[in-house]
Amino acid sequence: MTVRDFIFSDKVKHRVTRHLVLWALFCLYFFIVSFLPANAKGFTDLKTYTVAFHKMIYIPISILSAYVTAYVLLPRYLLKEKYFGFIILFIGLCLINLICAFWLTKFFVLLTQKLPFDQLPTQIRIFQPVIYGLGLGTAAGVFACIARLLKIHYLKQKENERLEKQMIITELEIIKTHFRPHFLSDALQNISYLIRNRAIQSPDAILKLADLLSYFLYENEKERVPLEKEIEMVRNYLDLEKTFYGDRIIINFKEQGDISSAEIAPLIFVSLVQHCCEQSLLSLQQKLVIDIEIKTENRRLVLLLSCNGYYETISGLPQQNLGLNQVLKRAQVLYPDRHRVQTHLLNGVFSLVLFLESGMTQGMNDRPEMELAYDNA
């Protein structure tokens, strides 16, 4: 059994074990507190231990108060914002604790004392039921309520995180399919045009498109793929766009570092390049100049991407960059706390720097020189 199972599991055996351990610790704590003598001689006096043991008769009141508060008053009243009803019933529970403690004291005295109950010291008749019945029982109920509230808050937070992650994963699946239909439709139309005109680029374009489709269909389900494979698909995509648009596209592609040993989540770089091309090819007159540099340094992958003709508005309407946001959200999910992105758009020239940390040997505060250089630029 793990610590998480002990605290949060709803399995019967875990819940029973958890409650037994907690109440055993509570009994031990209660006995130690009740046992502490006023002086050193009390440690050798049997009466000290007897009195401490006798006071444990009030523990059932604490148990009753804790469970009624945590499993009845809390879910049915406090969590449903029925505060007045909660206060009234909690006060009633405190009175019941006091009455039960009083009768427990009286019953215990009848079994263990020769003196009548009315002749016993006030400390036993009054103060003891108040302290260990009303005080301890109420405290047990309050602490049980607080502990359960903290647990509910934690589980709710984890459930929200799970639902948010599930929602993002669903969005990631949409992102994967988002790349294919638009590009596939455009590519098929262009290849059809090449075939009709018997262009010599037709066979090569078909092979590159087949490689891309195979990558989209079979590799995107993997958590990581070789960086070389991702770069190859980026080149295939750009070659196809170059084939389709000819001199309208000028491509500058650089690689630095040990590319062969690195891995990446599939379609991140490809999707970013596709998004930039899609945004920049909206105008039929302007040429697209796209600069791409992929680096590896200290177990980090860095993509530097810039392109001109990036449209902030289309027909006067501002663009929301949903495609870019989806790709970056995917990077955020797949590389939690191990990614960093910087974007810049000025006069239609869009620049993006994406840092992906493939290992945990460095923190994000230990930033390589090229990242600091970019910040200062």
C-alpha positions in Angstrom: 0.0 0.0 0.0 1.4 3.4 -1.0 1.0 6.6 1.0 -1.4 7.9 -1.7 -3.6 4.7 -1.4 -3.6 5.1 2.4 -4.8 8.7 2.3 -7.0 8.8 -0.8 -8.1 5.3 -1.9 -11.8 4.5 -1.7 -11.2 0.7 -1.6 -12.8 -0.8 1.5 -9.6 -2.4 2.8 -7.7 0.9 2.4 -10.5 2.9 4.1 -10.8 0.5 7.0 -7.0 0.4 7.5 -6.8 4.2 7.3 -9.5 4.8 9.9 -8.2 2.1 12.2 -4.7 3.6 12.1 -6.0 7.1 12.6 -8.1 6.2 15.6 -5.3 4.1 17.1 -3.0 7.1 16.9 -5.7 9.3 18.4 -6.1 6.9 21.3 -2.4 6.8 21.9 -2.2 10.6 21.8 -5.2 10.9 24.1 -3.7 8.5 26.6 -0.3 10.2 26.6 -1.9 13.7 27.1 -4.1 12.3 29.9 -1.3 10.4 31.5 1.3 13.3 31.8 1.7 13.6 35.6 2.3 16.9 37.5 5.6 15.8 38.9 8.3 13.0 38.5 6.7 10.8 41.2 3.6 10.4 39.0 5.5 8.2 36.6 5.8 5.5 39.2 2.3 5.9 40.6 -0.1 3.3 39.3 -3.0 5.7 39.9 -1.6 8.0 37.2 -2.0 5.3 34.6 -5.4 4.2 35.9 -6.8 7.7 35.7 -5.5 8.1 32.2 -7.0 4.8 31.1 -10.3 5.7 32.7 -10.5 8.9 30.7 -10.4 6.9 27.5 -14.2 6.2 28.0 -14.8 9.5 26.3 -13.1 8.4 23.0 -16.4 7.0 21.5 -17.9 10.5 21.9 -15.1 11.9 19.8 -15.5 9.1 17.2 -19.2 9.7 17.0 -18.8 13.5 16.7 -16.1 13.1 14.0 -18.1 10.8 11.7 -21.4 12.7 12.1 -19.7 16.0 11.3 -17.6 14.7 8.4 -20.1 12.4 6.7 -23.5 13.9 7.6 -23.3 17.6 8.4 -20.5 18.5 6.0 -21.9 16.9 2.8 -25.6 17.6 3.4 -25.4 21.1 4.8 -22.0 22.8 4.7 -21.1 21.8 1.1 -24.6 22.7 0.0 -24.3 26.1 1.6 -27.0 25.4 4.2 -25.0 27.3 6.8 -27.8 28.0 9.2 -28.9 24.4 9.3 -25.2 23.3 9.7 -24.7 25.7 12.7 -27.9 24.6 14.4 -27.2 20.9 14.0 -23.6 21.3 15.0 -24.6 23.0 18.2 -27.1 20.2 18.8 -24.3 17.7 18.2 -22.2 19.5 20.8 -25.0 19.3 23.3 -25.4 15.6 22.6 -21.7 15.1 23.2 -22.0 16.9 26.5 -25.0 14.8 27.6 -23.4 11.6 26.5 -20.2 12.5 28.4 -22.2 13.3 31.5 -24.0 10.0 31.5 -20.8 8.1 30.7 -19.2 9.7 33.7 -22.1 8.9 35.9 -22.3 5.3 34.7 -18.5 4.8 35.1 -18.6 6.3 38.6 -21.4 3.9 39.6 -19.3 1.0 38.5 -16.0 2.1 40.0 -16.6 4.4 42.9 -18.1 3.8 46.3 -19.2 7.4 46.9 -22.5 8.6 45.4 -22.1 10.6 42.2 -23.3 13.8 43.9 -20.6 13.7 46.5 -17.7 13.4 44.0 -15.5 16.4 43.3 -16.7 19.0 40.8 -13.7 18.2 38.6 -15.1 14.7 38.0 -18.9 15.6 37.9 -18.7 18.8 35.8 -15.4 19.6 34.4 -14.5 16.2 33.1 -17.6 15.8 31.0 -17.2 19.3 29.7 -13.5 19.0 28.8 -13.6 15.5 27.4 -17.1 15.4 26.1 -18.0 18.8 24.9 -14.4 20.1 24.3 -12.7 17.0 22.9 -15.8 15.8 21.0 -16.3 19.2 19.4 -12.6 19.5 18.5 -12.7 16.0 17.0 -15.7 17.0 14.8 -14.0 20.3 13.7 -10.7 18.6 12.8 -12.6 15.8 11.0 -14.5 18.4 9.0 -11.3 20.3 8.2 -9.5 17.1 7.1 -12.3 16.0 4.9 -12.6 19.5 3.4 -8.9 19.4 2.5 -9.2 16.0 1.1 -12.3 17.0 -1.0 -10.5 20.1 -2.2 -7.4 18.0 -3.2 -9.4 15.4 -5.0 -11.5 18.0 -6.7 -8.3 19.8 -7.8 -6.9 16.5 -9.1 -10.1 15.7 -10.9 -10.2 19.2 -12.5 -6.6 18.6 -13.6 -7.5 15.2 -15.0 -10.5 16.7 -16.9 -8.4 19.6 -18.2 -5.7 17.2 -19.3 -8.3 15.0 -20.9 -9.8 18.0 -22.7 -6.4 19.0 -23.9 -5.6 15.5 -25.1 -8.9 15.5 -27.0 -7.8 18.8 -28.5 -4.5 17.3 -29.4 -6.3 14.6 -31.4 -8.1 17.4 -33.2 -4.8 19.1 -33.8 -3.4 15.9 -35.4 -6.4 15.7 -37.7 -6.4 19.4 -38.4 -3.1 19.2 -40.2 -4.1 16.5 -42.6 -7.5 17.5 -44.2 -6.5 21.0 -45.3 -3.0 20.1 -46.5 -4.1 16.9 -48.0 -6.9 18.6 -50.0 -4.5 21.3 -51.2 -1.7 18.7 -52.0 -4.0 16.4 -54.0 -5.3 19.3 -56.1 -1.7 20.4 -56.8 -0.5 16.9 -57.6 -3.5 16.4 -59.9 -2.6 19.6 -61.7 1.0 18.4 -62.1 -0.1 15.0 -63.4 -2.4 16.6 -65.9 0.4 18.7 -67.2 2.8 15.7 -67.1 5.3 17.6 -64.9 8.5 15.7 -64.1 8.0 16.6 -60.4 4.8 14.4 -60.2 6.4 11.1 -59.1 8.6 12.8 -56.5 5.6 14.8 -55.1 3.5 11.6 -54.8 6.3 9.8 -52.9 6.8 12.7 -50.5 3.1 13.0 -49.9 2.9 9.3 -49.3 5.7 9.5 -46.7 4.0 12.4 -45.0 0.6 10.6 -44.8 2.4 7.5 -43.5 4.0 9.6 -40.8 0.7 11.3 -39.9 -1.2 8.0 -39.7 1.3 5.7 -37.9 3.9 7.8 -36.1 1.7 10.4 -34.4 0.4 7.8 -31.9 3.9 7.5 -30.5 5.1 9.5 -27.6 8.5 10.2 -29.1 10.0 9.8 -32.5 13.6 10.4 -33.7 14.3 14.1 -34.4 15.8 13.0 -37.7 12.4 11.6 -38.7 10.6 14.8 -37.7 13.1 16.9 -39.7 12.8 14.7 -42.7 9.0 15.3 -42.6 9.6 19.0 -42.3 11.8 18.9 -45.4 9.3 16.7 -47.3 6.5 19.2 -46.5 8.6 22.2 -47.6 9.7 20.4 -50.7 6.1 19.8 -51.6 5.2 23.4 -51.0 8.2 24.4 -53.1 7.0 22.1 -55.8 3.5 23.5 -55.7 4.4 27.2 -55.4 7.7 27.4 -57.1 9.6 30.7 -56.8 7.0 32.0 -54.4 8.8 30.2 -51.6 12.4 30.7 -50.5 13.6 28.2 -47.9 16.6 28.5 -45.6 17.1 25.4 -43.5 19.9 24.8 -40.9 20.7 22.1 -38.4 23.1 22.3 -35.5 24.2 19.8 -32.9 23.8 16.1 -32.5 20.4 15.6 -34.3 20.8 11.8 -34.5 20.5 11.1 -30.7 17.6 13.4 -30.0 13.9 12.6 -29.9 10.7 14.7 -30.1 7.0 14.3 -29.9 5.7 13.8 -33.4 4.2 16.7 -35.5 5.3 19.6 -33.3 7.9 21.1 -35.7 5.9 20.0 -38.8 2.7 21.6 -37.5 4.5 24.9 -36.7 6.1 25.1 -40.2 2.8 24.2 -41.8 1.0 26.9 -39.8 3.5 29.6 -40.9 3.3 28.5 -44.5 -0.5 28.5 -44.4 -0.7 32.0 -42.9 2.0 33.5 -45.2 0.7 32.1 -48.5 -2.6 33.9 -48.2 -1.5 36.5 -50.6 -0.9 35.4 -54.2 1.5 38.2 -54.9 4.0 38.1 -52.0 6.9 35.7 -51.8 7.4 33.6 -48.7 10.8 33.6 -47.2 11.0 31.1 -44.4 14.1 30.6 -42.2 14.3 27.5 -40.1 17.1 26.5 -37.7 16.9 23.4 -35.5 19.5 23.1 -32.7 20.3 20.6 -30.0 22.3 21.7 -27.0 22.5 20.3 -23.5 19.6 17.9 -24.1 17.5 20.7 -25.4 15.8 21.0 -28.8 15.5 24.5 -30.1 13.4 25.6 -33.1 14.0 29.1 -34.6 11.5 29.9 -37.2 10.7 33.1 -39.0 8.7 33.9 -42.1 7.4 37.0 -43.9 3.9 37.8 -45.1 2.3 36.6 -41.9 -1.2 38.1 -41.9 -2.5 39.6 -38.7 -5.8 40.4 -40.4 -7.8 38.9 -43.3 -10.4 41.0 -45.0 -10.0 43.5 -42.1 -10.8 40.8 -39.4 -8.1 40.0 -36.8 -6.8 36.5 -36.9 -7.0 34.4 -33.7 -4.1 32.2 -34.6 -6.0 29.1 -33.4 -3.7 26.8 -35.3 -0.6 28.2 -33.7 -2.2 28.2 -30.2 -3.2 24.6 -30.6 0.3 23.5 -31.6 1.8 25.4 -28.7 -0.8 24.0 -26.3 0.2 20.5 -27.5 3.8 21.3 -26.7 2.8 22.5 -23.3 1.0 19.3 -22.5 3.6 17.0 -23.9 6.5 18.9 -22.3 5.1 20.2 -19.0 7.5 22.5 -17.2 10.1 21.6 -19.9 9.1 24.0 -22.7 9.4 27.6 -23.4 8.2 29.6 -26.4 8.8 33.2 -27.6 6.9 34.7 -30.5 7.3 38.1 -32.2 5.3 39.7 -35.0 6.4 43.0 -36.6 5.4 44.3 -40.0 4.2 41.0 -41.2 7.4 39.1 -40.2 6.7 36.4 -37.7 9.4 34.9 -35.5 9.1 32.0 -33.1 11.6 30.3 -30.8 10.6 27.1 -29.2 12.7 25.4 -26.5 11.9 21.8 -25.6 13.9 20.1 -22.9 14.1 16.4 -23.5 15.8 15.5 -20.2 15.5 16.6 -16.5 19.2 17.2 -15.9 18.7 21.0 -16.3 16.0 23.3 -15.0 14.5 26.0 -17.0 16.3 28.6 -15.0 19.6 27.1 -16.2 19.3 28.5 -19.6 21.8 28.0 -22.4 23.7 30.9 -23.9 21.7 30.9 -27.2 18.4 31.4 -25.2 19.9 34.3 -23.3 21.2 35.8 -26.5 17.8 35.7 -28.0 16.3 37.4 -25.0 18.8 40.2 -25.3 18.2 40.6 -29.0 
